[in-house]
Amino acid sequence: MTVGDIIGGGFRLLRERIGAVLVWAVLYLGMNGILALTMRPLLHDMVALQRGTGSSVAPTALPGVMSQLSVLNLGMLLLVIVLYAAGLRAAVRPQESRFAFLRLGFDELRLLGVGAVLAILFTVAWLTVLMIATFLIALLSVASPIAGVLLAIPVVITVVALSVYLQVRMSLIFPLTMLRRRIALGEGWALSKGHFWTLFGAYFVIALIVMVAFTAVSSVTLAPYFADLANSHFSREALQLAQQHQLERQFGTIDARTILGWLLAAAAGAFWIALGAGALGTAAMGLLHAEFDDIGSIYE
């Protein structure tokens, strides 16, 4: 299993399951459109308040508006989970292709549970390391401020490196949970053992590809905003005015640029899901096959 194999698996899923990916993009577009249209009145009033032209929203109505936005954000999160589960299902259980691999059941619930558990474990580990590091830096700074500053540099590097290491080592838990139809915390951690650099290299390249894709989308949809920033000379008033103009463009009249932005964002979102899930599934399946081959060779 090489970096190229993992990346190629992501593009292979994108190429071979293009119909499903298009369905994912349509769902992503629909949810983004609903979210944007719901937020439009609230943000329109925020722009009006900034310009001093008044607002049609009573203060007592704001809790209801925020509750509605919270429900929509929860719906967006649920959609992302369903879409990512569909991507993983396409990668590790390709025979279940009906309905564009989309389901809403125990697979999605298990992935949500795995994500919650890993987020808690990761946060606890990160905070523990950070608290110990902060204590040591503060203790050393009492004796020598310069020594405390010098110690802070390797500590920050260590914390970042630990975060990356844990995320890479835990990454295969998701495709294995989809494959096994049970939460596979231990198996996912064990399967990634000895393959950190291969996995890290593949994920790094994929992150760069996705970043380029979203940057390309932003360059089209946010071109006027970037132009305002370039002409602002980074003065406070000009930056605030550029932000206000961007809000007016984004939540004003729905025009061709707005629709183009929604379409490109949906395409980029589906591309990210297919590429990421395909790469994870390819890595998990490839390492499983290699492990079985190694075990089988012992008995030959």
FENGIPE-V325318 format. One record per helix or strand of 2 or more residues. SS is the DSSP state (H for helix, E for strand). FROM is the first residue (numbers start at 1). TO is the last residue. Records with the same first field share a line. If there is no record, write none. Layout:
BEGIN
SS = FROM-TO / FROM-TO
END
This chain:
BEGIN
H = 3-16 / 18-51 / 59-92 / 98-101 / 106-143 / 145-170 / 172-180 / 185-191 / 196-221 / 223-232 / 236-251 / 256-298
END
